[in-house]
Amino acid sequence: MIRRAGHSSAGTRIPRPMRTPPPKPVSLRERIAWGIAAAVLSVGLIYLLRSALSMLFIAATFAWLLDPVVDRLEARGLSRERGIMVIFGAGGLAITLAVLVLIPSVVEELENLTANLSLYGARLTETATELKVRLETWLERPLPVSPEELFAEAQLALTSSGADIGGLVKDTVPSAGRLITTLGAKALSGGFAFAVAVLNVLLLPIFTFYLLRDWDRLVAGVDELVPPRHRAKVRSLAHQIDETLASFVRGQLTVCALLAVCYSVGLLISGVDLALVVGIVSGALFIIPYVGTLFGVVIASLLALLKFGVDWHLLAVWAAFGVSQLLEGFIFTPLIVGDKVGLHPLVVMVALIVGGNVFGLWGIFLAIPVTAAAQILFAEAMHHYQRSRFFGDGDPA
């Protein structure tokens, strides 16, 4: 006797196992919606926790910058902890030497500036007198120059406009009291903020050490969170973003250091006061393209005018910045940064302005990495779009 499938020997029907329906594929619209939601949530959390995450972000930036150096030391046989200590020791020694060399020079420049304040004041008085004579000739009336004359002119203007000086004083006294109270409260809160800032600076090396020690494990942990089917693509995009951002940051920092040296040497030759201070600050501000140069030219030109007037020293200041910019454009940036960065200076400036206006100081910190990632992701999206059926199919007519 042939038994039918699905029946037992007693003739009872054996229940068939329930087939689990295959999972419904996630549509492109759902993927985009989840991606936008995750991005909005991440940005919101970063904005709300920006004060608490600031030190962690700075420490992670240092760890990211120093990780290739630690990897090279590991390849030479050192353990990761010893490699980190070697880097910290070399960095501390370099900072100590820089402070020992720069501080006496900066103090000497400040002393020279203080000694020349009388000269600056006399030159400003002379310039103001010449300007006063020209204005009196143009207005055809004398101008008040002494404090008594200025006060008399202000009182006459208030009286002629019908203002009550006594009432104005009575209204001003309570306002001054409220202003003093507000300034006192701000001073207390500012002192607390200063103490917190000092504590954060002291904790920065500790944060950096632990992040740098566990950097490879942190990266591997993030990699495991990516779905396996997308892991190769995400790794490729992350590698491109890391290479672009690292090339820009490390290259730009090196260019800034070289420009700081060139600016300082040129200003020392020109003989202006605060040459080292202006040169170093101008080089540091060059992390935003051309902002440091503009700052240095304006401040150094003003110092040259106050000390020497209009003579060859002003031309020497302009020559110092002009030669430095030529070196930056034709030697420093092509050799150090190269063409692989892909971040145009105009794009960097716009990103920094937009980030600063929207998110403040945090926006300035995050503007460059977000722009580098967005540029690569946009290029990848355009690549998929050009290979899509929507772009390729259809009637050309």
C-alpha atoms as one frame of an Amber mdcrd trajectory, in Angstrom:
protein
   0.000   0.000   0.000   1.350   3.357  -0.952   1.016   5.941   1.734   0.341
   9.493   0.788   2.720  12.104   1.980   1.419  14.034   4.886  -0.525  11.148
   6.456   0.492   8.882   9.317  -0.069   5.107   9.513  -3.209   5.752  11.554
  -4.640   7.875   8.794  -4.275  11.197  10.620  -2.902  14.145   8.687   0.545
  15.375   9.697   0.637  19.195   9.927   3.004  20.749   7.442   5.634  23.101
   8.805   4.823  26.788   8.356   6.996  28.458   5.781   8.487  31.732   6.942
   7.916  34.341   4.271  11.141  35.906   2.984  11.951  39.324   4.461  10.584
  42.180   2.479  13.417  44.114   0.828  13.971  47.619   2.122  13.041  50.166
  -0.484  15.268  53.011  -1.520  12.822  55.517  -0.046  13.023  53.830   3.361
  16.814  53.769   3.226  16.934  57.482   2.436  14.447  58.244   5.212  16.421
  56.237   7.782  19.664  57.856   6.637  18.254  61.374   6.945  16.779  60.569
  10.361  20.107  59.205  11.605  21.987  62.241  10.284  19.541  64.694  11.874
  19.661  62.810  15.188  23.470  62.741  15.164  23.759  66.458  14.408  21.201
  67.274  17.099  23.009  65.225  19.731  26.353  66.761  18.810  24.859  70.255
  19.068  23.205  69.597  22.435  26.286  67.919  23.928  28.853  70.181  22.270
  30.279  71.521  25.548  30.678  68.050  27.046  32.055  66.539  23.841  34.505
  69.333  23.051  37.441  67.830  24.951  36.678  64.341  23.627  36.547  65.710
  20.085  39.900  67.495  20.441  41.509  64.397  21.971  40.089  62.227  19.171
  41.508  64.663  16.609  44.976  64.405  18.147  44.660  60.610  18.294  43.624
  60.478  14.637  46.560  62.672  13.609  49.113  60.726  15.672  47.871  57.195
  14.897  50.018  56.787  11.709  53.136  57.790  13.668  52.359  55.247  16.381
  51.783  52.577  13.725  55.236  53.273  12.271  56.836  52.977  15.702  54.990
  49.702  16.230  56.371  48.439  12.916  59.859  49.168  14.254  59.314  46.864
  17.239  58.026  49.218  19.949  54.841  48.429  21.822  51.939  50.794  21.293
  52.159  52.245  24.804  55.899  52.891  24.473  55.408  54.462  21.056  52.804
  56.825  22.502  55.135  57.772  25.364  57.947  58.465  22.875  55.643  60.790
  20.915  54.443  62.548  24.076  58.029  62.978  25.269  59.191  64.405  21.945
  56.195  66.734  21.814  56.742  67.947  25.371  60.425  68.556  24.674  59.611
  70.510  21.502  57.027  72.645  23.316  59.467  73.314  26.171  62.238  74.378
  23.800  59.860  76.592  21.836  58.666  78.274  25.029  62.230  78.795  26.285
  63.268  80.313  22.965  60.164  82.333  22.139  59.133  83.750  25.515  62.291
  85.882  26.045  61.975  87.229  22.495  58.275  88.012  22.936  58.958  89.719
  26.288  61.697  91.805  24.659  59.322  92.797  21.858  56.666  93.817  24.380
  59.247  95.915  26.234  60.226  97.616  22.986  56.578  98.247  22.206  56.051
  99.765  25.642  59.124 101.981  25.200  57.852 103.140  21.818  54.336 103.996
  23.025  55.336 107.626  23.529  56.649 107.705  19.965  53.413 106.171  18.740
  51.427 108.719  20.725  53.413 111.625  19.309  53.012 110.317  15.774  49.267
 109.829  16.287  48.988 113.359  17.720  50.821 114.745  14.722  48.587 112.848
  12.327  45.449 113.931  14.223  46.584 117.556  14.143  47.125 117.413  10.378
  43.718 115.807   9.931  42.112 118.458  12.169  43.593 121.265  10.084  42.299
 119.698   6.897  38.822 119.191   8.362  38.668 122.776   9.658  39.653 124.039
   6.223  36.987 121.873   4.601  34.234 122.684   7.151  35.278 126.356   7.498
  34.860 126.241  11.295  37.117 125.338  14.226  36.878 121.857  15.756  37.063
 121.073  19.504  40.203 119.228  20.465  40.562 119.559  24.264  38.385 117.596
  26.736  36.839 120.803  28.072  35.817 121.865  24.589  34.445 118.410  23.796
  32.384 118.419  27.037  31.103 121.923  26.313  30.093 120.892  22.795  28.279
 117.787  24.116  26.465 119.778  26.838  25.442 122.423  24.317  24.098 119.736
  21.995  22.054 118.166  24.801  20.704 121.515  25.971  19.739 122.613  22.489
  17.895 119.334  21.901  15.797 119.815  25.041  17.280 116.902  27.001  17.111
 116.933  30.795  20.641 116.297  32.023  19.580 115.867  35.641  16.931 113.337
  34.728  19.378 111.594  32.477  21.840 111.252  35.359  19.105 109.955  37.699
  18.106 107.360  35.144  21.698 106.390  34.524  22.621 105.648  38.167  20.284
 102.632  38.596  21.347 101.389  35.176  24.974 101.626  36.244  24.173  99.647
  39.395  22.491  96.929  37.390  25.438  96.933  34.992  27.922  96.470  37.862
  25.826  93.610  39.288  25.659  91.940  35.881  29.397  92.327  35.339  30.079
  90.831  38.781  27.926  87.798  38.030  29.616  87.363  34.683  33.022  87.616
  36.333  32.116  84.814  38.759  30.798  82.620  35.970  33.835  83.498  33.883
  36.133  82.400  36.723  34.323  79.093  36.958  34.552  78.666  33.185  38.277
  79.443  33.348  38.783  76.769  36.019  36.892  74.241  33.888  39.003  75.191
  30.843  42.232  74.651  32.838  40.956  71.255  34.009  40.115  70.282  30.439
  43.596  71.248  29.261  45.133  69.120  32.009  42.922  66.171  31.066  43.614
  66.482  27.335  46.841  64.380  27.339  45.108  61.631  29.363  42.146  61.516
  26.960  44.502  61.484  23.997  46.628  58.678  25.459  43.731  56.284  26.012
  42.074  57.066  22.685  45.370  56.623  20.856  46.097  53.357  22.632  42.704
  51.876  21.713  42.330  53.596  18.335  42.587  50.458  16.200  40.060  48.637
  18.377  37.659  51.575  18.223  37.880  51.633  14.426  37.360  47.855  14.276
  34.326  48.161  16.560  32.750  50.780  14.320  33.525  48.595  11.297  31.645
  45.651  12.853  28.527  47.787  13.222  28.289  48.186   9.435  26.102  45.545
   7.717  28.344  42.954   6.000  26.803  43.542   2.573  27.783  47.240   2.736
  31.085  46.827   4.575  33.353  46.929   1.516  31.742  50.088   0.136  31.768
  51.839   3.540  35.427  50.932   4.044  36.300  52.354   0.640  34.448  55.624
   1.308  35.932  55.907   4.812  39.424  55.383   3.384  38.858  58.124   0.805
  37.525  60.533   3.442  40.414  59.743   5.796  43.021  60.231   3.061  41.489
  63.512   1.857  41.040  64.950   5.328  44.429  63.795   6.605  46.194  65.238
   3.569  44.498  68.589   4.057  44.944  68.870   7.829  48.523  67.608   8.065
  49.594  69.468   4.934  47.895  72.707   5.943  49.397  72.592   9.451  52.861
  72.117   7.947  52.326  75.015   5.549  51.118  77.183   8.453  54.283  76.416
  10.437  56.538  77.260   7.481  54.655  80.484   6.798  54.909  81.472  10.471
  58.700  81.152  10.193  58.822  83.125   6.911  56.535  85.879   8.223  58.514
  86.209  11.466  61.890  86.391   9.703  60.612  88.949   7.194  59.072  91.160
   9.893  62.228  90.947  12.012  64.224  92.186   9.005  61.735  95.027   8.453
  62.238  96.162  12.061  58.609  96.449  13.214  57.629  95.771  16.810  55.956
  92.476  17.781  57.454  90.812  14.700  57.429  87.304  16.215  53.918  87.653
  17.635  52.425  88.954  14.391  54.335  86.381  12.314  53.296  83.387  14.420
  49.655  84.464  14.676  49.500  85.159  10.939  50.927  81.722  10.171  48.471
  80.018  12.546  45.504  81.844  11.010  46.501  80.605   7.555  44.642  77.372
   8.430  41.817  79.450   6.906  43.307  80.245   3.488  44.503  83.855   3.087
  42.938  85.039   6.384  46.292  84.894   8.158  47.999  86.818   5.376  45.356
  89.559   5.440  45.596  89.830   9.230  49.393  90.029   9.143  49.545  92.623
   6.373  47.090  94.942   8.141  48.639  94.694  11.634  52.265  94.808  10.460
  51.570  97.769   8.149  49.922  99.658  11.018  52.896  98.966  13.296  55.309
 100.094  10.575  53.365 103.321  10.019  53.249 104.079  13.740  56.968 103.493
  14.239  58.555 104.711  10.991  55.870 106.535   9.057  55.648 106.145   5.295
  59.109 104.946   4.238  60.923 101.806   3.078  59.962  99.863   6.223  56.376
  99.691   4.987  57.590  98.324   1.656  59.733  95.788   3.550  56.628  94.542
   5.387  54.743  94.107   2.119  57.745  92.376   0.569  57.937  89.931   3.519
  54.348  88.831   3.017  54.602  88.875  -0.773  57.680  86.631  -0.871  56.124
  84.292   1.685  52.978  83.969  -0.424  55.049  83.202  -3.505  56.848  80.455
  -1.592  53.516  79.089  -0.384  51.922  79.091  -3.807  54.802  77.648  -5.824
  56.755  75.500  -3.341  55.062  74.749   0.004  51.551  73.815  -1.076  52.481
  71.889  -4.281  55.184  69.841  -2.523  53.501  69.277   0.856  49.770  69.281
   0.174  49.728  68.426  -3.530  46.662  68.020  -5.721  45.188  64.963  -3.987
  43.391  66.961  -1.292  40.494  68.083  -3.437  39.331  70.847  -1.068  39.322
  74.143  -2.914  40.274  77.175  -0.764  36.978  78.890  -1.648  35.045  75.791
  -0.537  36.985  75.735   2.747  36.282  79.419   3.458  32.572  79.089   2.656
  32.311  75.972   4.840  34.011  77.706   7.770  31.778  80.787   7.449  28.586
  78.736   7.224  29.629  76.423  10.056  30.583  79.328  12.305  27.324  81.189
  11.652  25.134  78.129  12.240  26.906  76.241  15.053  29.450  78.745  16.383
  32.872  77.455  17.438  31.794  73.833  17.007  30.712  74.620  13.473  34.202
  75.953  12.698  35.792  72.766  14.085  33.475  70.456  12.143  33.258  72.462
   8.915  36.323  70.962   7.198  35.718  67.256   8.044  32.022  67.525   7.182
  32.867  69.254   3.888  35.474  66.613   2.976  33.040  63.777   3.740  30.186
  65.504   1.911  32.334  66.073  -1.169  33.305  62.390  -1.408  29.766  61.172
  -0.694  28.392  63.562  -3.314  30.901  62.264  -5.878  29.851  58.676  -5.041
  26.173  59.603  -5.384  26.815  61.223  -8.752  28.693  58.098  -9.870  25.702
  55.884  -8.972  23.302  58.331 -10.607  25.200  58.270 -13.899  25.199  54.473
 -13.855  21.511  54.239 -12.957  18.772  53.121 -15.308  17.073  56.486 -14.924
  20.126  58.263 -16.341  21.000  55.752 -19.081  17.649  54.498 -20.414  14.985
  56.379 -22.238  14.317  57.847 -25.638  17.002  60.401 -26.540  14.348  62.394
 -28.384
